[in-house]
């Protein structure tokens, strides 16, 4: 019996165990997976939960993961980086259908519609696996009911790292629930920062220079009157985007005090 099988068996024996139903490896650094959903779990699209595996000492090793599936989905989807030597991801990347993981069904988070004031455009700004909560929101009808324009900006180092987001966007038009709502509302703007691609540069640079507005044919910059934004990425990215948005007059919101933009502060190590 190998280590992964042993860990899965240990996870299955613990409370809050869920079964892996599918796994997709997007490249040698990124993978997504789906697991069964507890019948009692209720969450808002954009929230995160704690998931993991038993540690070497038998205690659960848990990390915050955004739920990438929408609130109406019968299963739960997650999107993860593979961290060499990472306490959790170095083992989690080896899961297969039928294996078990630990899931603590207590969803929380700030990347939810309730934390934003009503607006005209919604900007979803992400780097790397920070696109996960937006995968949830982009498949939720409420997103298109609340906004006339929805813009996903996703930045990665290389083009292969954009595969998950690109596949998500490609499938939205055929989604039986929201396919008819997406047309004319959704704009997708992927960028790379190292490998050459159709769009290059950091999200903050393309926003500040006005390049994204020119490329998409949208008026810019963002204003507090019309625009709302959700931000999810590295600490440096979140800080830089926050400064840019505040410079344009937008104010950060929270579940208890809605504003013009929100930032997710939970990360996977």
VOPAGU-2260 file (C-alpha; in pm, 1 decimal, decimal comma):
REM VOPAGU-2260
SITE   aa  ch    i         X         Y         Z
SITE  UNK   A    0       0,0       0,0       0,0
SITE  UNK   A    1     157,4     331,7    -110,4
SITE  UNK   A    2     159,5     660,5      78,9
SITE  UNK   A    3    -129,5     816,1    -116,9
SITE  UNK   A    4    -352,4     511,9     -60,1
SITE  UNK   A    5    -268,2     515,4     310,6
SITE  UNK   A    6    -349,8     887,5     336,2
SITE  UNK   A    7    -677,5     841,8     153,4
SITE  UNK   A    8    -778,4     558,8     385,2
SITE  UNK   A    9    -690,3     774,5     685,1
SITE  UNK   A   10    -892,6    1064,9     543,0
SITE  UNK   A   11   -1193,2     840,5     482,5
SITE  UNK   A   12   -1192,1     738,9     847,4
SITE  UNK   A   13   -1214,6    1100,0     965,8
SITE  UNK   A   14   -1529,6    1313,5     998,1
SITE  UNK   A   15   -1599,9    1545,0     699,7
SITE  UNK   A   16   -1447,2    1299,5     449,5
SITE  UNK   A   17   -1550,2    1347,7      85,3
SITE  UNK   A   18   -1477,7    1135,6    -220,7
SITE  UNK   A   19   -1278,0    1256,0    -521,2
SITE  UNK   A   20   -1480,6    1208,5    -842,0
SITE  UNK   A   21   -1241,4    1349,2   -1107,1
SITE  UNK   A   22    -894,1    1500,2   -1143,5
SITE  UNK   A   23    -750,0    1708,8   -1429,8
SITE  UNK   A   24    -380,9    1798,2   -1457,6
SITE  UNK   A   25    -347,2    2116,7   -1663,5
SITE  UNK   A   26      32,4    2110,5   -1668,1
SITE  UNK   A   27     312,8    2000,5   -1436,3
SITE  UNK   A   28     225,7    2276,5   -1187,8
SITE  UNK   A   29    -153,7    2302,4   -1185,9
SITE  UNK   A   30    -446,9    2065,0   -1137,8
SITE  UNK   A   31    -818,0    2073,6   -1061,4
SITE  UNK   A   32   -1041,3    1815,7    -900,3
SITE  UNK   A   33   -1401,6    1754,6    -807,6
SITE  UNK   A   34   -1533,5    1591,3    -492,0
SITE  UNK   A   35   -1871,0    1493,5    -354,0
SITE  UNK   A   36   -2070,3    1767,7    -185,1
SITE  UNK   A   37   -2211,5    1722,8     164,6
SITE  UNK   A   38   -2591,8    1739,1     144,8
SITE  UNK   A   39   -2600,4    1992,6     425,1
SITE  UNK   A   40   -2341,8    2230,1     271,4
SITE  UNK   A   41   -2475,0    2571,2     168,0
SITE  UNK   A   42   -2238,7    2837,2      34,9
SITE  UNK   A   43   -2234,5    3156,6    -167,7
SITE  UNK   A   44   -2048,4    3147,5    -499,7
SITE  UNK   A   45   -1699,6    3287,1    -438,3
SITE  UNK   A   46   -1651,0    3152,5     -85,1
SITE  UNK   A   47   -1378,7    2913,7      35,1
SITE  UNK   A   48   -1356,7    2615,2     269,6
SITE  UNK   A   49   -1078,7    2427,2     444,1
SITE  UNK   A   50    -973,9    2104,5     274,7
SITE  UNK   A   51    -681,9    1867,6     322,1
SITE  UNK   A   52    -541,2    1531,0     420,5
SITE  UNK   A   53    -422,6    1371,1     743,2
SITE  UNK   A   54     -75,6    1489,3     844,9
SITE  UNK   A   55     210,3    1260,0     936,1
SITE  UNK   A   56     106,0    1284,6    1301,7
SITE  UNK   A   57    -250,3    1188,3    1214,0
SITE  UNK   A   58    -386,4    1538,4    1265,4
SITE  UNK   A   59    -561,9    1698,1     965,6
SITE  UNK   A   60    -340,2    1918,6     749,0
SITE  UNK   A   61    -582,3    2178,6     613,5
SITE  UNK   A   62    -556,4    2480,6     381,6
SITE  UNK   A   63    -807,5    2735,0     254,4
SITE  UNK   A   64    -931,3    2658,7     -97,3
SITE  UNK   A   65   -1184,5    2861,9    -291,5
SITE  UNK   A   66   -1476,3    2658,4    -421,7
SITE  UNK   A   67   -1450,2    2682,7    -800,4
SITE  UNK   A   68   -1795,3    2535,9    -867,4
SITE  UNK   A   69   -2108,3    2753,7    -838,8
SITE  UNK   A   70   -2342,8    2731,2    -543,4
SITE  UNK   A   71   -2599,5    2531,9    -743,2
SITE  UNK   A   72   -2358,8    2251,2    -844,7
SITE  UNK   A   73   -2411,6    1903,1    -700,6
SITE  UNK   A   74   -2033,1    1856,7    -662,9
SITE  UNK   A   75   -1747,8    2074,3    -538,2
SITE  UNK   A   76   -1458,6    2175,8    -763,4
SITE  UNK   A   77   -1116,4    2303,2    -657,3
SITE  UNK   A   78    -816,4    2439,1    -848,6
SITE  UNK   A   79    -467,3    2403,3    -704,3
SITE  UNK   A   80    -101,5    2466,6    -761,9
SITE  UNK   A   81     153,1    2189,9    -706,8
SITE  UNK   A   82     408,2    2321,9    -458,4
SITE  UNK   A   83     733,5    2118,3    -459,0
SITE  UNK   A   84     781,2    2002,1    -102,4
SITE  UNK   A   85     459,7    2171,7       8,2
SITE  UNK   A   86     314,6    2005,5     319,3
SITE  UNK   A   87     -26,3    1959,5     157,5
SITE  UNK   A   88      -7,2    2011,7    -219,4
SITE  UNK   A   89     291,4    1780,8    -265,6
SITE  UNK   A   90      56,8    1497,0    -160,7
SITE  UNK   A   91    -276,8    1636,7    -274,3
SITE  UNK   A   92    -157,9    1643,4    -636,6
SITE  UNK   A   93    -152,2    1261,7    -635,8
SITE  UNK   A   94    -520,6    1212,0    -554,5
SITE  UNK   A   95    -727,1    1000,3    -791,6
SITE  UNK   A   96   -1100,1     931,8    -837,5
SITE  UNK   A   97   -1222,4     723,1    -546,7
SITE  UNK   A   98    -975,2     870,4    -299,0
SITE  UNK   A   99   -1092,0    1066,9       4,3
SITE  UNK   A  100   -1005,4    1414,9     126,4
SITE  UNK   A  101   -1106,7    1609,1     435,2
SITE  UNK   A  102   -1348,5    1898,3     385,0
SITE  UNK   A  103   -1460,1    2126,6     665,4
SITE  UNK   A  104   -1805,1    2252,4     556,2
SITE  UNK   A  105   -1783,1    2604,4     697,8
SITE  UNK   A  106   -1765,2    2837,4     395,8
SITE  UNK   A  107   -1645,5    3196,4     438,0
SITE  UNK   A  108   -1494,5    3467,1     220,1
SITE  UNK   A  109   -1522,2    3820,9      86,4
SITE  UNK   A  110   -1549,2    3752,0    -288,5
SITE  UNK   A  111   -1927,7    3744,5    -281,6
SITE  UNK   A  112   -2194,8    3964,6    -433,9
SITE  UNK   A  113   -2322,5    4065,9     -91,6
SITE  UNK   A  114   -1996,0    4252,5     -20,6
SITE  UNK   A  115   -2037,3    4485,7    -320,4
SITE  UNK   A  116   -2270,0    4775,6    -383,3
SITE  UNK   A  117   -2483,2    4757,1    -699,4
SITE  UNK   A  118   -2293,2    4855,4   -1013,2
SITE  UNK   A  119   -2280,5    4839,2   -1392,9
SITE  UNK   A  120   -1952,6    4652,4   -1458,5
SITE  UNK   A  121   -1789,9    4376,1   -1257,2
SITE  UNK   A  122   -1412,4    4328,1   -1287,1
SITE  UNK   A  123   -1273,1    3990,9   -1176,4
SITE  UNK   A  124    -896,5    4034,1   -1135,6
SITE  UNK   A  125    -684,1    3724,2   -1070,8
SITE  UNK   A  126    -335,6    3581,7   -1093,1
SITE  UNK   A  127    -259,7    3208,4   -1103,7
SITE  UNK   A  128    -498,4    2991,2    -904,7
SITE  UNK   A  129    -670,2    3307,6    -783,5
SITE  UNK   A  130    -910,5    3250,3   -1071,1
SITE  UNK   A  131   -1081,0    2971,0    -873,2
SITE  UNK   A  132   -1346,1    3179,1    -691,8
SITE  UNK   A  133   -1424,9    3353,9   -1020,2
SITE  UNK   A  134   -1484,8    3014,9   -1182,1
SITE  UNK   A  135   -1765,1    2985,4    -928,5
SITE  UNK   A  136   -1903,1    3335,4    -983,6
SITE  UNK   A  137   -1885,5    3313,3   -1363,8
SITE  UNK   A  138   -2115,3    3009,3   -1353,7
SITE  UNK   A  139   -2368,2    3173,9   -1123,6
SITE  UNK   A  140   -2675,4    3336,9   -1286,5
SITE  UNK   A  141   -2673,5    3610,0   -1019,9
SITE  UNK   A  142   -2352,4    3751,9   -1169,1
SITE  UNK   A  143   -2522,4    3827,8   -1499,6
SITE  UNK   A  144   -2844,8    3941,7   -1336,4
SITE  UNK   A  145   -2656,7    4204,6   -1134,8
SITE  UNK   A  146   -2417,9    4337,9   -1402,7
SITE  UNK   A  147   -2438,1    4449,5   -1765,9
SITE  UNK   A  148   -2067,9    4378,7   -1822,5
SITE  UNK   A  149   -1844,3    4117,1   -1658,4
SITE  UNK   A  150   -1469,5    4125,6   -1729,1
SITE  UNK   A  151   -1232,7    3846,8   -1625,0
SITE  UNK   A  152    -866,1    3950,9   -1626,8
SITE  UNK   A  153    -639,9    3653,2   -1554,5
SITE  UNK   A  154    -261,4    3681,4   -1553,1
SITE  UNK   A  155      -6,0    3397,3   -1542,8
SITE  UNK   A  156     359,6    3359,4   -1628,3
SITE  UNK   A  157     311,9    3116,8   -1916,4
SITE  UNK   A  158      32,8    3034,8   -2160,7
SITE  UNK   A  159     -11,4    2677,1   -2032,1
SITE  UNK   A  160    -105,5    2821,2   -1692,2
SITE  UNK   A  161    -406,8    2990,9   -1850,5
SITE  UNK   A  162    -559,5    2658,0   -1960,4
SITE  UNK   A  163    -807,6    2618,4   -1674,9
SITE  UNK   A  164    -949,4    2968,1   -1714,2
SITE  UNK   A  165    -963,9    2942,1   -2093,9
SITE  UNK   A  166   -1152,5    2611,2   -2076,4
SITE  UNK   A  167   -1392,9    2762,7   -1825,7
SITE  UNK   A  168   -1471,3    3060,0   -2049,6
SITE  UNK   A  169   -1506,3    2840,1   -2357,0
SITE  UNK   A  170   -1767,5    2625,7   -2185,6
SITE  UNK   A  171   -1986,1    2905,5   -2052,6
SITE  UNK   A  172   -2168,3    2965,5   -2378,8
SITE  UNK   A  173   -2288,8    2604,2   -2384,8
SITE  UNK   A  174   -2389,2    2599,5   -2018,3
SITE  UNK   A  175   -2760,9    2512,2   -2007,7
SITE  UNK   A  176   -2821,2    2740,3   -1710,2
SITE  UNK   A  177   -2632,6    3057,5   -1804,2
SITE  UNK   A  178   -2537,6    3014,6   -2170,5
SITE  UNK   A  179   -2803,4    3257,5   -2285,7
SITE  UNK   A  180   -2701,9    3518,1   -2026,0
SITE  UNK   A  181   -2333,1    3534,2   -2114,5
SITE  UNK   A  182   -2351,8    3660,2   -2473,4
SITE  UNK   A  183   -2266,6    4028,9   -2500,9
SITE  UNK   A  184   -2191,3    4060,6   -2129,7
SITE  UNK   A  185   -1872,3    3862,8   -2067,6
SITE  UNK   A  186   -1523,3    3979,7   -2167,4
SITE  UNK   A  187   -1214,9    3761,8   -2117,2
SITE  UNK   A  188    -868,5    3919,0   -2103,2
SITE  UNK   A  189    -585,8    3671,2   -2027,5
SITE  UNK   A  190    -228,7    3797,0   -2006,6
SITE  UNK   A  191     114,3    3639,1   -1970,9
SITE  UNK   A  192     410,9    3797,2   -1796,3
SITE  UNK   A  193     697,3    3576,6   -1919,9
SITE  UNK   A  194     598,7    3376,7   -2226,0
SITE  UNK   A  195     493,4    3573,4   -2533,8
SITE  UNK   A  196     119,3    3569,4   -2599,9
SITE  UNK   A  197    -167,3    3771,7   -2752,6
SITE  UNK   A  198    -179,1    3995,6   -2442,8
SITE  UNK   A  199     122,7    4051,3   -2220,9
SITE  UNK   A  200     187,7    4239,4   -1898,2
SITE  UNK   A  201      75,6    4262,5   -1539,4
SITE  UNK   A  202    -290,2    4335,5   -1477,1
SITE  UNK   A  203    -208,6    4656,7   -1291,8
SITE  UNK   A  204      -0,1    4779,8   -1587,0
SITE  UNK   A  205    -264,9    4702,7   -1849,6
SITE  UNK   A  206    -527,9    4875,1   -1636,3
SITE  UNK   A  207    -315,3    5179,2   -1552,7
SITE  UNK   A  208    -200,9    5227,7   -1913,0
SITE  UNK   A  209    -552,9    5192,9   -2047,5
SITE  UNK   A  210    -448,8    4906,4   -2276,3
SITE  UNK   A  211    -723,7    4670,4   -2160,6
SITE  UNK   A  212    -993,7    4931,2   -2223,9
SITE  UNK   A  213    -862,8    4991,0   -2575,5
SITE  UNK   A  214    -832,9    4619,7   -2651,8
SITE  UNK   A  215   -1185,1    4539,2   -2529,6
SITE  UNK   A  216   -1349,7    4855,6   -2656,7
SITE  UNK   A  217   -1465,5    4955,9   -2309,1
SITE  UNK   A  218   -1463,4    5300,3   -2148,2
SITE  UNK   A  219   -1199,9    5353,5   -1881,3
SITE  UNK   A  220   -1077,8    5390,2   -1619,1
SITE  UNK   A  221   -1289,6    5233,7   -1345,6
SITE  UNK   A  222   -1513,2    5468,8   -1149,4
SITE  UNK   A  223   -1690,3    5433,7    -815,3
SITE  UNK   A  224   -2020,1    5518,9    -982,3
SITE  UNK   A  225   -2020,7    5235,3   -1238,4
SITE  UNK   A  226   -1756,2    4974,1   -1153,5
SITE  UNK   A  227   -1715,4    4698,3    -900,5
SITE  UNK   A  228   -1412,3    4471,5    -864,5
SITE  UNK   A  229   -1305,6    4147,6    -697,5
SITE  UNK   A  230    -935,1    4077,1    -648,4
SITE  UNK   A  231    -764,5    3743,0    -583,1
SITE  UNK   A  232    -393,3    3672,9    -622,4
SITE  UNK   A  233     -60,5    3701,9    -445,9
SITE  UNK   A  234     -11,8    3940,7    -156,1
SITE  UNK   A  235     186,7    4179,7    -376,5
SITE  UNK   A  236     -76,3    4165,2    -651,2
SITE  UNK   A  237    -360,5    4228,3    -409,1
SITE  UNK   A  238    -176,8    4524,1    -257,0
SITE  UNK   A  239     -92,3    4680,8    -594,1
SITE  UNK   A  240    -445,1    4639,3    -734,1
SITE  UNK   A  241    -596,2    4778,0    -415,3
SITE  UNK   A  242    -379,1    5089,5    -443,4
SITE  UNK   A  243    -479,3    5132,7    -808,0
SITE  UNK   A  244    -850,8    5098,0    -735,0
SITE  UNK   A  245    -833,1    5335,4    -440,6
SITE  UNK   A  246    -651,8    5583,7    -663,3
SITE  UNK   A  247    -956,1    5577,1    -890,6
SITE  UNK   A  248   -1184,5    5650,7    -596,2
SITE  UNK   A  249   -1313,9    5300,2    -521,6
SITE  UNK   A  250   -1347,5    5186,8    -160,0
SITE  UNK   A  251   -1292,7    4837,4     -21,0
SITE  UNK   A  252   -1601,4    4656,2     101,3
SITE  UNK   A  253   -1681,6    4362,1     326,7
SITE  UNK   A  254   -1976,4    4137,0     405,5
SITE  UNK   A  255   -2082,5    4374,1     681,8
SITE  UNK   A  256   -2008,3    4694,0     486,3
SITE  UNK   A  257   -2043,8    4664,2     106,1
SITE  UNK   A  258   -1812,2    4875,1    -109,3
SITE  UNK   A  259   -1686,5    4913,4    -465,5
SITE  UNK   A  260   -1423,1    4636,1    -447,8
SITE  UNK   A  261   -1324,9    4337,2    -233,0
SITE  UNK   A  262    -999,3    4146,7    -186,3
SITE  UNK   A  263    -959,0    3781,8     -85,2
SITE  UNK   A  264    -703,2    3738,8     191,0
SITE  UNK   A  265    -689,2    3358,9     214,7
SITE  UNK   A  266    -408,0    3174,1      39,1
SITE  UNK   A  267    -299,1    2819,0     -29,8
SITE  UNK   A  268      56,8    2745,6      89,2
